[in-house]
Amino acid sequence: MRKSFLLARSNLRKAKGQTAAIIVLIFLGALMLNLWLMLSMDYKQNFDRCHDRLNAEHVTFAIDGDSSEIQDFVKDTIEDDERTAEYFLDTVMHMVGIFEYNGGEMNSELIFMEKEAALSRPVGKIEIIEDSNYTSGVYMPNLYKSEDIDIGKNIDIFIGDQKMSYTVCGFFNSAMAGSHNCGMCGILLTKDCYQELKDAGCAPIATFGSIRLDDKTESVDYDAMLKDAVSARFAAARTLSNTYDMVSRSRYISQMICSGIMSAMAFFILLIVLVVIASNIINYVQENMKNLGALKAVGYTSRQLVRSLLLQFTGISLVIAVIGVGFSYVLFPYVNEMMVSQTGIPYEIRFLPIPFFLTLGVLGGAVSFVVWVSSRRIRKVEPIVALRQGIHTHTFKRNHVPLEKAQVQLNVALALKTTLSGMKHNVTICITMLALSLVAVFSGVMIENMIADMTPFLNMIVGETADSCINVEAEFEDEFLEKVNGDERVLKAYLYNSVQLLHVGGDVLMVTITDDFSKVNNQDVIIEGRFPKYDNEMAVAAKYGEDRKLEIGDEIQLMVDGRQDGYIISGFVQITNNLGKDCLLTREGYERLGELQNTSYYLNLTKGTDIGAFNSEMKEYLKGKVNTTIDIAATVEGAASVYVSLMKMIVFAVLVLSVVVITFVLYLLVRTIVSNKKRDYGILKALGFTTGQLILQTALSFMPAVILSTVIGVIVNSFIINPLAALFLKDIGIVKCTFTVPVGYNVMAGVGMILAAFGITCLLSVKIKKITPRALLAGE
């Protein structure tokens, strides 16, 4: 073993540049791998830890009204179900609310609770994350902490047709009601502010229930049972609910996206590291054939020589992997800061042994295997043959580019000869450029669809957008329509109302109702089949249909307010508002089962119309008849800004990583070629070739592989990027991605990659300048 250590140390001393480049690549691989493992294995489990710590519910619901009849019925229904482990009922206020957030607006179903009562709940506890000395005001979910929403600052919350102003006293954490992504969002009010809101009468009193189950996987079915029972008994009561299954997935959308990207980058970097190491070992054997023969002649065995390479590369990998893992903990607070802006749940950063050992195991094992496979040819080396430089100098391979018959310029012909004689280098380049082509195409898609223009992203994720949404009581619908249809600022107004219903034998679905689906702006929301036309038709979310093995033409039973009827599936829709548990019905189709208590209308307004002013005018004109108005553009901007910021950072990071990776891969390959062809370069210089010509030859020798792999990579990845993105987004209901692939950007990115590779190779080949015929003749 001591001899193997001495050989490994000697090899490292002779190849400092190569070692440095491999160190950088392994460092990046370990960093990305450990970050991915931390996000995928522990970060999401943080929700379960938070859920257990707060004794949080598995089903949460709110029902308008707090009469003894409602509470007794709910209590009996919960207690009669043997799946119930424990529950708690109390009284809150419940209403859609709007407030400014992230430069836009946030609207959500708000649950207003008195602070002290909320903190003392035995089920669904709430914890204060940050407190202050302010004794009158509001406590906001931790998710909303920002420059504009902070302790001591005022926040205006629009509830119905009233504006309530509060001082922000602090921030809290709730597992099931701490984010708009939960379907309901808790707001804590100090005792005086709670009473003030109650006296204002703009938020109805509601019964709020928190239920823990013996088996949390039953949360969806339990929620459906409870909804069915309540709607059958209290048809007119407005209800709202969420489940553990829905909340645990919806609060970690950014984690899922970031984790998927990091896993892909970790895999690509690891693959490139392994290819580079394999290429270097093969070149090492060829370059050091005489030395290997001498070592075998003096008694070293093949096993010792292979072991020295294992010690060299595996040892470096493990040491650098430890450093990479350590640096990932330095970087993780910044990643966590991005994640908390979407999850809203605090995360305590600590050492995680499983990701650490998995990172070491994967890197060390993969490198060891590649080294062992690549160095097997050492066993076939005989001392006498090796001392004669093997048969490498007596090759009888076909000369594909005979110089005397070449139809191209001499420098190009010599470059082609180098290209064809280094197929292993070409394989390394191709794999690297194919991987980086995917990164470039992904970056282009994200820039085009999320950063430059969010419309494709919103059409796919949100489903439908307009300029304004106004919700009015059903009895005043005709008066509202007469007003907006006579307003020249309104281009189009159409019903777009969402309520919940029950799929009998299935889950609670979010149904979107409209009077005519030909009026909706986003006709691409249907990805198979067609919109429902008749009152016995429906379109169901593609993910839900896939999970339930439903097909177009199947009939399913729907229930609203205790009434049940059959509907034929006319198409599959892609909407993520309820994480893929959505459906579409015409108004006539919904009214076969239930009556709308209020109606939401989407409005397209003329260009230049001040949406906020328009909404205020409508609210004033129909005072007391409008429940809420929403500036959809501002709401989308506020909600989507988190994802845009996240994507900007991810795109920037992957592009920087791509430049680093290609630079070090080319450095290793150029160094190997220059070292192997030192004698050839000396001869060519003696014949009159200049340093510039030799640098150009070296750079051109890489170009065929670079150009071919980049062109193929950009073309192929442009076709597969949407299916790959759909795999990452499947959990939120996306089964078919329709991102716009920017052809122009991809072409420019491909050209840029080729030019960058050429420029980097030229810079790295400058060391050819140091090669002189005199030095070679002198034996230096």
LOZA-964468 format. One line per field, with one value per residue (C-alpha): residue in three letters; x, y, z. Coordinates in steps of 0.2 Angstrom, whole numbers, plus 5000, padded with zeros to 4 digits. Layout:
// residues N
rest	[ALA;...];
xx	[X;...];
yy	[Y;...];
zz	[Z;...];
END
This chain:
// residues 780
rest	[MET;ARG;LYS;SER;PHE;LEU;LEU;ALA;ARG;SER;ASN;LEU;ARG;LYS;ALA;LYS;GLY;GLN;THR;ALA;ALA;ILE;ILE;VAL;LEU;ILE;PHE;LEU;GLY;ALA;LEU;MET;LEU;ASN;LEU;TRP;LEU;MET;LEU;SER;MET;ASP;TYR;LYS;GLN;ASN;PHE;ASP;ARG;CYS;HIS;ASP;ARG;LEU;ASN;ALA;GLU;HIS;VAL;THR;PHE;ALA;ILE;ASP;GLY;ASP;SER;SER;GLU;ILE;GLN;ASP;PHE;VAL;LYS;ASP;THR;ILE;GLU;ASP;ASP;GLU;ARG;THR;ALA;GLU;TYR;PHE;LEU;ASP;THR;VAL;MET;HIS;MET;VAL;GLY;ILE;PHE;GLU;TYR;ASN;GLY;GLY;GLU;MET;ASN;SER;GLU;LEU;ILE;PHE;MET;GLU;LYS;GLU;ALA;ALA;LEU;SER;ARG;PRO;VAL;GLY;LYS;ILE;GLU;ILE;ILE;GLU;ASP;SER;ASN;TYR;THR;SER;GLY;VAL;TYR;MET;PRO;ASN;LEU;TYR;LYS;SER;GLU;ASP;ILE;ASP;ILE;GLY;LYS;ASN;ILE;ASP;ILE;PHE;ILE;GLY;ASP;GLN;LYS;MET;SER;TYR;THR;VAL;CYS;GLY;PHE;PHE;ASN;SER;ALA;MET;ALA;GLY;SER;HIS;ASN;CYS;GLY;MET;CYS;GLY;ILE;LEU;LEU;THR;LYS;ASP;CYS;TYR;GLN;GLU;LEU;LYS;ASP;ALA;GLY;CYS;ALA;PRO;ILE;ALA;THR;PHE;GLY;SER;ILE;ARG;LEU;ASP;ASP;LYS;THR;GLU;SER;VAL;ASP;TYR;ASP;ALA;MET;LEU;LYS;ASP;ALA;VAL;SER;ALA;ARG;PHE;ALA;ALA;ALA;ARG;THR;LEU;SER;ASN;THR;TYR;ASP;MET;VAL;SER;ARG;SER;ARG;TYR;ILE;SER;GLN;MET;ILE;CYS;SER;GLY;ILE;MET;SER;ALA;MET;ALA;PHE;PHE;ILE;LEU;LEU;ILE;VAL;LEU;VAL;VAL;ILE;ALA;SER;ASN;ILE;ILE;ASN;TYR;VAL;GLN;GLU;ASN;MET;LYS;ASN;LEU;GLY;ALA;LEU;LYS;ALA;VAL;GLY;TYR;THR;SER;ARG;GLN;LEU;VAL;ARG;SER;LEU;LEU;LEU;GLN;PHE;THR;GLY;ILE;SER;LEU;VAL;ILE;ALA;VAL;ILE;GLY;VAL;GLY;PHE;SER;TYR;VAL;LEU;PHE;PRO;TYR;VAL;ASN;GLU;MET;MET;VAL;SER;GLN;THR;GLY;ILE;PRO;TYR;GLU;ILE;ARG;PHE;LEU;PRO;ILE;PRO;PHE;PHE;LEU;THR;LEU;GLY;VAL;LEU;GLY;GLY;ALA;VAL;SER;PHE;VAL;VAL;TRP;VAL;SER;SER;ARG;ARG;ILE;ARG;LYS;VAL;GLU;PRO;ILE;VAL;ALA;LEU;ARG;GLN;GLY;ILE;HIS;THR;HIS;THR;PHE;LYS;ARG;ASN;HIS;VAL;PRO;LEU;GLU;LYS;ALA;GLN;VAL;GLN;LEU;ASN;VAL;ALA;LEU;ALA;LEU;LYS;THR;THR;LEU;SER;GLY;MET;LYS;HIS;ASN;VAL;THR;ILE;CYS;ILE;THR;MET;LEU;ALA;LEU;SER;LEU;VAL;ALA;VAL;PHE;SER;GLY;VAL;MET;ILE;GLU;ASN;MET;ILE;ALA;ASP;MET;THR;PRO;PHE;LEU;ASN;MET;ILE;VAL;GLY;GLU;THR;ALA;ASP;SER;CYS;ILE;ASN;VAL;GLU;ALA;GLU;PHE;GLU;ASP;GLU;PHE;LEU;GLU;LYS;VAL;ASN;GLY;ASP;GLU;ARG;VAL;LEU;LYS;ALA;TYR;LEU;TYR;ASN;SER;VAL;GLN;LEU;LEU;HIS;VAL;GLY;GLY;ASP;VAL;LEU;MET;VAL;THR;ILE;THR;ASP;ASP;PHE;SER;LYS;VAL;ASN;ASN;GLN;ASP;VAL;ILE;ILE;GLU;GLY;ARG;PHE;PRO;LYS;TYR;ASP;ASN;GLU;MET;ALA;VAL;ALA;ALA;LYS;TYR;GLY;GLU;ASP;ARG;LYS;LEU;GLU;ILE;GLY;ASP;GLU;ILE;GLN;LEU;MET;VAL;ASP;GLY;ARG;GLN;ASP;GLY;TYR;ILE;ILE;SER;GLY;PHE;VAL;GLN;ILE;THR;ASN;ASN;LEU;GLY;LYS;ASP;CYS;LEU;LEU;THR;ARG;GLU;GLY;TYR;GLU;ARG;LEU;GLY;GLU;LEU;GLN;ASN;THR;SER;TYR;TYR;LEU;ASN;LEU;THR;LYS;GLY;THR;ASP;ILE;GLY;ALA;PHE;ASN;SER;GLU;MET;LYS;GLU;TYR;LEU;LYS;GLY;LYS;VAL;ASN;THR;THR;ILE;ASP;ILE;ALA;ALA;THR;VAL;GLU;GLY;ALA;ALA;SER;VAL;TYR;VAL;SER;LEU;MET;LYS;MET;ILE;VAL;PHE;ALA;VAL;LEU;VAL;LEU;SER;VAL;VAL;VAL;ILE;THR;PHE;VAL;LEU;TYR;LEU;LEU;VAL;ARG;THR;ILE;VAL;SER;ASN;LYS;LYS;ARG;ASP;TYR;GLY;ILE;LEU;LYS;ALA;LEU;GLY;PHE;THR;THR;GLY;GLN;LEU;ILE;LEU;GLN;THR;ALA;LEU;SER;PHE;MET;PRO;ALA;VAL;ILE;LEU;SER;THR;VAL;ILE;GLY;VAL;ILE;VAL;ASN;SER;PHE;ILE;ILE;ASN;PRO;LEU;ALA;ALA;LEU;PHE;LEU;LYS;ASP;ILE;GLY;ILE;VAL;LYS;CYS;THR;PHE;THR;VAL;PRO;VAL;GLY;TYR;ASN;VAL;MET;ALA;GLY;VAL;GLY;MET;ILE;LEU;ALA;ALA;PHE;GLY;ILE;THR;CYS;LEU;LEU;SER;VAL;LYS;ILE;LYS;LYS;ILE;THR;PRO;ARG;ALA;LEU;LEU;ALA;GLY;GLU];
xx	[5000;5014;5021;5004;5003;5020;5015;4999;5008;5021;5006;4998;5015;5017;4999;4995;4984;4974;4971;4966;4953;4946;4945;4934;4922;4921;4918;4904;4897;4897;4890;4875;4872;4872;4860;4848;4848;4845;4831;4823;4826;4824;4817;4800;4800;4801;4783;4779;4790;4781;4764;4768;4775;4760;4748;4741;4725;4724;4707;4703;4686;4676;4657;4648;4638;4641;4623;4621;4613;4628;4640;4631;4628;4647;4652;4641;4647;4665;4662;4652;4667;4679;4693;4693;4707;4704;4696;4693;4679;4679;4672;4681;4677;4679;4680;4690;4703;4715;4731;4747;4761;4777;4773;4756;4740;4736;4719;4714;4701;4706;4702;4702;4706;4708;4727;4726;4712;4722;4738;4728;4721;4724;4723;4730;4741;4749;4766;4773;4789;4792;4784;4785;4779;4764;4748;4735;4736;4738;4750;4753;4759;4778;4777;4772;4787;4794;4800;4783;4775;4786;4784;4778;4772;4754;4744;4728;4716;4701;4687;4672;4668;4678;4696;4703;4720;4731;4749;4759;4763;4772;4773;4766;4768;4753;4755;4738;4733;4750;4749;4738;4744;4734;4717;4714;4725;4725;4726;4728;4721;4723;4707;4702;4705;4695;4681;4682;4681;4666;4657;4661;4651;4661;4667;4654;4655;4660;4663;4681;4686;4702;4702;4717;4715;4722;4728;4733;4732;4713;4712;4705;4691;4687;4686;4674;4663;4662;4658;4645;4637;4637;4631;4616;4611;4615;4614;4615;4630;4647;4660;4679;4691;4709;4718;4735;4737;4734;4743;4759;4761;4756;4768;4783;4781;4797;4806;4801;4806;4823;4826;4823;4835;4849;4847;4849;4864;4872;4869;4877;4892;4895;4893;4906;4918;4917;4920;4935;4943;4941;4949;4963;4967;4967;4979;4990;4993;4997;5008;5017;5019;5038;5037;5024;5035;5050;5039;5033;5051;5057;5044;5028;5012;4997;4987;4998;4998;4979;4978;4989;4976;4962;4970;4974;4957;4946;4956;4954;4936;4932;4942;4935;4917;4919;4924;4909;4897;4903;4902;4884;4880;4887;4876;4860;4854;4852;4843;4832;4828;4822;4812;4804;4797;4786;4784;4782;4788;4804;4818;4832;4848;4858;4870;4861;4871;4862;4864;4882;4886;4876;4886;4902;4896;4890;4905;4918;4909;4907;4924;4932;4922;4927;4945;4945;4937;4948;4964;4962;4973;4988;4986;4989;5005;5021;5037;5047;5033;5030;5049;5047;5032;5020;5014;5007;5021;5018;5000;4993;4976;4969;4975;4958;4966;4981;4990;4996;4978;4969;4957;4957;4969;4984;4980;4962;4969;4981;4966;4955;4969;4970;4951;4950;4965;4957;4940;4940;4942;4928;4916;4920;4917;4900;4894;4899;4891;4875;4872;4876;4864;4850;4855;4855;4838;4830;4837;4830;4813;4812;4818;4805;4790;4793;4805;4802;4784;4774;4759;4763;4767;4751;4740;4747;4748;4734;4723;4713;4718;4709;4710;4697;4687;4671;4660;4642;4628;4617;4602;4611;4618;4607;4610;4629;4628;4618;4631;4647;4639;4635;4652;4663;4679;4673;4678;4671;4663;4660;4655;4670;4665;4673;4665;4668;4658;4660;4664;4654;4667;4681;4688;4682;4684;4686;4673;4674;4658;4655;4640;4649;4667;4670;4671;4686;4703;4713;4706;4722;4717;4708;4722;4711;4693;4683;4675;4658;4643;4628;4621;4626;4644;4660;4678;4690;4708;4720;4730;4714;4707;4724;4724;4706;4708;4695;4692;4683;4665;4665;4650;4654;4642;4644;4635;4631;4620;4615;4609;4618;4618;4628;4639;4649;4667;4669;4688;4703;4708;4725;4722;4733;4722;4718;4733;4725;4708;4698;4684;4673;4654;4642;4631;4616;4626;4630;4612;4606;4613;4614;4612;4625;4624;4636;4644;4661;4664;4680;4682;4693;4696;4702;4720;4725;4711;4716;4710;4710;4700;4688;4685;4683;4670;4660;4661;4654;4641;4635;4638;4633;4630;4648;4657;4675;4684;4701;4714;4720;4735;4741;4737;4746;4761;4762;4759;4771;4785;4792;4793;4801;4814;4818;4819;4831;4843;4842;4845;4860;4867;4866;4873;4888;4890;4890;4904;4914;4911;4915;4931;4938;4934;4942;4957;4959;4958;4969;4982;4982;4983;4997;5007;5004;5009;5023;5035;5024;5022;5041;5043;5030;5038;5055;5046;5040;5023;5020;5013;4997;4994;4997;4985;4972;4975;4972;4956;4949;4952;4939;4926;4919;4914;4908;4898;4890;4885;4879;4868;4861;4859;4850;4838;4834;4832;4821;4809;4811;4811;4792;4790;4804;4796;4780;4789;4795;4778;4767;4763;4754;4743;4753;4753;4757;4769;4765;4780;4785;4802;4812;4820;4830;4837;4842;4851;4860;4864;4871;4882;4887;4892;4902;4911;4914;4922;4933;4939;4942;4952;4963;4966;4971;4982;4993;5005;5011;5021;5033;5037;5053;5062;5079;5071;5065;5082;5090;5079;5070];
yy	[5000;5012;5010;5014;5030;5035;5032;5042;5056;5056;5056;5071;5081;5078;5083;5098;5107;5091;5089;5106;5105;5089;5096;5110;5098;5086;5101;5107;5090;5087;5104;5101;5083;5087;5102;5091;5078;5090;5098;5081;5071;5083;5100;5093;5083;5099;5101;5085;5090;5107;5098;5086;5100;5111;5095;5102;5095;5083;5091;5110;5117;5133;5135;5151;5153;5148;5143;5129;5119;5120;5116;5102;5094;5096;5089;5074;5070;5071;5060;5047;5044;5031;5039;5054;5055;5072;5088;5106;5118;5137;5153;5164;5176;5171;5181;5184;5198;5208;5216;5223;5210;5210;5225;5217;5211;5195;5189;5174;5166;5174;5166;5180;5173;5182;5180;5173;5161;5155;5152;5141;5129;5111;5105;5116;5126;5142;5148;5166;5167;5186;5197;5215;5227;5233;5228;5233;5226;5211;5196;5190;5173;5171;5169;5188;5195;5208;5225;5232;5220;5221;5225;5242;5246;5248;5236;5239;5223;5225;5214;5215;5233;5240;5244;5239;5246;5238;5239;5224;5217;5201;5185;5168;5150;5138;5122;5122;5140;5149;5153;5157;5141;5132;5137;5147;5159;5163;5181;5184;5200;5207;5207;5225;5223;5207;5215;5230;5219;5209;5226;5231;5216;5214;5197;5184;5173;5155;5139;5134;5115;5106;5088;5075;5058;5041;5039;5055;5047;5047;5066;5068;5055;5062;5079;5073;5065;5080;5092;5080;5079;5098;5102;5090;5098;5116;5119;5138;5138;5144;5131;5130;5117;5110;5093;5087;5080;5096;5108;5097;5097;5115;5123;5115;5119;5130;5116;5103;5114;5119;5101;5094;5107;5104;5085;5087;5098;5086;5072;5081;5087;5070;5062;5074;5071;5053;5055;5067;5055;5040;5050;5056;5039;5032;5046;5043;5025;5030;5044;5035;5018;5018;5023;5009;4996;5002;5000;4983;4978;4983;4973;4983;4973;4978;4978;4991;5002;5002;5004;5020;5027;5023;5031;5046;5049;5042;5050;5067;5064;5060;5074;5087;5080;5084;5102;5103;5097;5109;5123;5118;5122;5139;5141;5133;5149;5158;5144;5142;5161;5158;5143;5151;5165;5152;5138;5151;5137;5141;5128;5125;5122;5108;5094;5080;5064;5054;5066;5068;5050;5047;5061;5053;5036;5041;5051;5040;5024;5031;5038;5021;5011;5022;5022;5003;5000;5013;5007;4988;4989;4992;4973;4969;4980;4969;4977;4974;4981;4996;5000;5001;5013;4999;4998;5016;5022;5008;5010;5003;5013;5021;5038;5047;5064;5061;5078;5076;5074;5085;5098;5110;5122;5114;5120;5113;5097;5095;5100;5086;5073;5078;5076;5059;5053;5058;5049;5048;5067;5069;5058;5068;5084;5078;5072;5089;5099;5089;5092;5110;5111;5105;5119;5132;5127;5126;5143;5150;5143;5150;5167;5167;5160;5167;5182;5191;5186;5177;5174;5156;5151;5159;5151;5134;5136;5148;5143;5159;5177;5193;5211;5212;5200;5206;5195;5200;5193;5182;5193;5208;5199;5207;5225;5222;5215;5229;5241;5233;5229;5247;5253;5257;5252;5234;5224;5207;5201;5183;5172;5163;5156;5143;5133;5115;5100;5081;5067;5053;5039;5051;5068;5085;5095;5113;5117;5132;5138;5149;5152;5150;5143;5151;5167;5162;5170;5154;5141;5130;5125;5110;5098;5084;5083;5099;5111;5105;5112;5104;5103;5085;5087;5091;5093;5085;5089;5078;5073;5068;5058;5049;5045;5039;5030;5040;5042;5054;5048;5040;5046;5050;5056;5073;5080;5097;5102;5084;5082;5070;5067;5060;5069;5064;5068;5079;5083;5084;5101;5107;5118;5119;5130;5114;5104;5094;5091;5103;5102;5113;5114;5126;5136;5125;5110;5116;5122;5104;5101;5118;5137;5150;5161;5173;5175;5180;5189;5191;5207;5212;5231;5243;5247;5260;5258;5260;5243;5249;5264;5254;5242;5256;5264;5247;5245;5262;5261;5244;5248;5234;5222;5218;5206;5209;5215;5209;5217;5201;5208;5215;5199;5188;5200;5198;5179;5175;5187;5174;5161;5174;5179;5161;5157;5172;5165;5148;5153;5164;5150;5136;5147;5152;5133;5129;5141;5134;5116;5119;5129;5115;5101;5110;5114;5095;5090;5104;5100;5082;5086;5098;5086;5071;5081;5091;5082;5085;5103;5105;5097;5108;5124;5118;5116;5134;5134;5149;5148;5156;5143;5129;5137;5138;5120;5114;5125;5119;5100;5102;5111;5096;5087;5104;5109;5092;5089;5107;5107;5090;5094;5111;5103;5087;5097;5109;5095;5086;5101;5102;5084;5085;5100;5091;5077;5090;5099;5083;5084;5101;5095;5098;5083;5092;5107;5120;5132;5142;5136;5152;5146;5162;5161;5143;5147;5161;5150;5136;5149;5157;5140;5135;5152;5151;5134;5140;5156;5146;5133;5146;5154;5137;5133;5148;5137;5130;5146;5138;5123;5126;5114;5117;5112;5096;5092;5096;5083;5095];
zz	[5000;5004;4986;4979;4990;4983;4965;4968;4975;4961;4948;4957;4957;4938;4934;4945;4931;4928;4946;4949;4935;4941;4958;4952;4943;4958;4969;4959;4957;4976;4979;4968;4973;4992;4989;4979;4992;5006;4996;4991;5007;5021;5016;5012;5028;5037;5033;5042;5057;5058;5056;5070;5081;5079;5081;5065;5057;5042;5037;5039;5035;5038;5036;5036;5052;5070;5076;5088;5074;5063;5076;5084;5066;5062;5079;5077;5059;5065;5080;5071;5059;5066;5056;5068;5080;5088;5083;5088;5083;5086;5079;5067;5053;5035;5019;5003;5006;4996;5001;4992;4991;4981;4970;4966;4975;4984;4986;4996;5007;5023;5040;5054;5071;5088;5092;5110;5105;5090;5100;5112;5100;5105;5086;5073;5084;5078;5083;5083;5073;5076;5089;5094;5107;5097;5106;5092;5075;5064;5064;5046;5040;5039;5020;5017;5027;5014;5013;5012;5025;5040;5059;5063;5045;5040;5029;5021;5019;5008;5014;5004;5000;5016;5018;5035;5040;5053;5060;5057;5075;5070;5060;5063;5056;5053;5044;5036;5035;5033;5014;5000;4993;5007;4999;5015;5024;5042;5049;5067;5075;5092;5103;5099;5080;5080;5088;5076;5061;5069;5072;5054;5048;5032;5036;5040;5056;5052;5061;5059;5062;5063;5062;5065;5058;5063;5045;5036;5019;5022;5022;5004;5007;5024;5017;5003;5016;5027;5012;5006;5023;5026;5008;5010;5027;5024;5005;5006;5018;5010;5014;5012;5016;5013;5016;5022;5004;4995;5007;5009;4990;4986;4999;4991;4972;4972;4981;4968;4954;4962;4967;4950;4942;4954;4952;4933;4935;4948;4936;4921;4931;4938;4921;4914;4928;4925;4906;4909;4922;4910;4896;4907;4913;4895;4890;4905;4900;4883;4888;4902;4893;4895;4914;4917;4908;4919;4935;4930;4926;4944;4952;4953;4950;4939;4955;4963;4948;4947;4965;4964;4951;4963;4977;4967;4959;4973;4986;4978;4975;4993;5000;4988;4990;5009;5005;4992;5005;5018;5005;5001;5019;5017;5001;5008;5018;5002;4994;5010;5009;4991;4997;5012;5001;4993;5007;5022;5034;5044;5041;5053;5044;5052;5047;5038;5039;5025;5011;5017;5016;5000;4991;4997;4992;4975;4970;4977;4971;4953;4952;4958;4946;4931;4936;4938;4921;4912;4920;4916;4901;4912;4916;4897;4897;4895;4901;4886;4874;4886;4886;4867;4868;4863;4846;4847;4835;4823;4819;4803;4804;4789;4785;4783;4778;4767;4766;4749;4742;4754;4746;4761;4768;4776;4794;4792;4786;4801;4812;4805;4807;4825;4827;4819;4829;4846;4846;4865;4866;4854;4865;4880;4870;4863;4880;4888;4874;4873;4892;4891;4876;4887;4900;4886;4879;4897;4901;4884;4888;4906;4899;4886;4896;4913;4913;4897;4895;4908;4897;4892;4910;4916;4903;4908;4927;4931;4916;4913;4915;4912;4918;4931;4941;4950;4962;4965;4974;4962;4965;4958;4943;4930;4936;4936;4918;4912;4919;4912;4895;4893;4898;4883;4893;4894;4879;4886;4902;4905;4919;4927;4944;4954;4968;4975;4972;4975;4963;4970;4974;4971;4977;4980;4964;4961;4947;4936;4928;4913;4902;4886;4885;4868;4877;4888;4883;4885;4873;4875;4893;4884;4879;4873;4868;4869;4881;4888;4877;4885;4903;4904;4899;4909;4906;4920;4924;4914;4930;4939;4924;4923;4941;4941;4924;4916;4897;4886;4885;4902;4914;4932;4946;4953;4969;4975;4990;4992;4974;4962;4943;4930;4918;4902;4900;4885;4887;4898;4905;4912;4927;4942;4954;4964;4960;4946;4955;4944;4931;4920;4919;4909;4920;4915;4919;4937;4940;4937;4955;4964;4963;4963;4978;4970;4953;4948;4931;4922;4912;4898;4898;4884;4884;4895;4907;4926;4932;4950;4947;4937;4951;4963;4952;4950;4969;4972;4959;4966;4984;4995;4980;4976;4987;4980;4965;4960;4949;4941;4933;4950;4958;4946;4947;4966;4966;4952;4957;4969;4955;4943;4955;4959;4940;4937;4950;4944;4926;4931;4941;4928;4915;4926;4930;4911;4907;4922;4916;4898;4902;4914;4902;4887;4898;4902;4884;4877;4890;4885;4867;4869;4880;4868;4853;4860;4848;4833;4838;4839;4822;4814;4821;4814;4797;4798;4806;4818;4836;4830;4816;4829;4841;4827;4822;4840;4842;4825;4830;4843;4832;4822;4838;4846;4831;4828;4846;4849;4834;4838;4856;4853;4840;4850;4867;4859;4856;4873;4884;4886;4890;4903;4911;4912;4922;4935;4936;4936;4955;4953;4939;4923;4911;4895;4895;4881;4884;4869;4863;4857;4841;4839;4856;4854;4838;4846;4861;4850;4840;4856;4864;4848;4848;4867;4865;4851;4860;4876;4867;4858;4875;4883;4868;4871;4881;4863;4863;4875;4864;4854;4843;4852;4869;4861;4853;4870;4878;4889];
END
